[in-house]
Amino acid sequence: MHSKALALNRGAPFGGAGQGWLRAAATGVKDVIRSTEAEAFRLHEEQVLGAQPR
């Protein structure tokens, strides 16, 4: 499910536009994307390497 969501990610949130609150919201979206990528990578490692979940 993570990989499908990450595949939809194209470019900067909100098209890179915005000032003030929109720029802050875009930063929040970027943070969520980064954490989702990290989680997807961790889950992939568990599957491939047979590692135990944390």
Legacy VTK file of the C-alpha trace (Angstrom):
# vtk DataFile Version 3.0
C-alpha trace
ASCII
DATASET POLYDATA
POINTS 54 float
0.000 0.000 0.000
2.849 2.396 0.782
4.423 1.846 -2.628
1.169 2.694 -4.423
0.854 5.923 -2.460
4.495 6.846 -3.062
4.064 6.194 -6.790
1.472 8.981 -6.857
4.000 11.491 -5.513
5.041 13.800 -8.329
6.971 16.943 -7.606
6.600 19.511 -4.894
3.410 19.581 -2.807
0.959 22.169 -4.124
3.135 22.604 -7.196
5.763 24.481 -5.206
3.468 27.501 -5.041
2.420 29.336 -1.991
3.284 31.733 0.708
2.727 31.690 4.432
0.373 28.943 5.581
0.485 27.090 2.245
4.275 26.875 2.382
4.035 25.553 5.957
1.469 22.973 4.832
3.759 21.904 1.979
6.579 21.373 4.471
4.273 19.165 6.530
3.357 17.151 3.443
7.047 16.691 2.595
7.663 15.399 6.127
4.856 12.857 5.761
6.246 11.734 2.398
9.739 11.272 3.869
8.467 9.260 6.827
6.306 7.126 4.515
9.308 6.446 2.288
11.355 5.418 5.322
8.583 3.118 6.552
8.164 1.564 3.098
11.914 0.943 2.913
11.897 -0.638 6.396
8.986 -2.912 5.491
10.693 -3.891 2.244
13.870 -4.799 4.142
11.842 -6.951 6.516
10.295 -8.800 3.601
13.507 -9.270 1.650
15.818 -10.018 4.544
13.292 -11.831 6.695
14.067 -9.467 9.548
11.888 -9.381 12.627
9.533 -6.396 12.984
10.647 -3.749 15.448
LINES 1 55
54 0 1 2 3 4 5 6 7 8 9 10 11 12 13 14 15 16 17 18 19 20 21 22 23 24 25 26 27 28 29 30 31 32 33 34 35 36 37 38 39 40 41 42 43 44 45 46 47 48 49 50 51 52 53
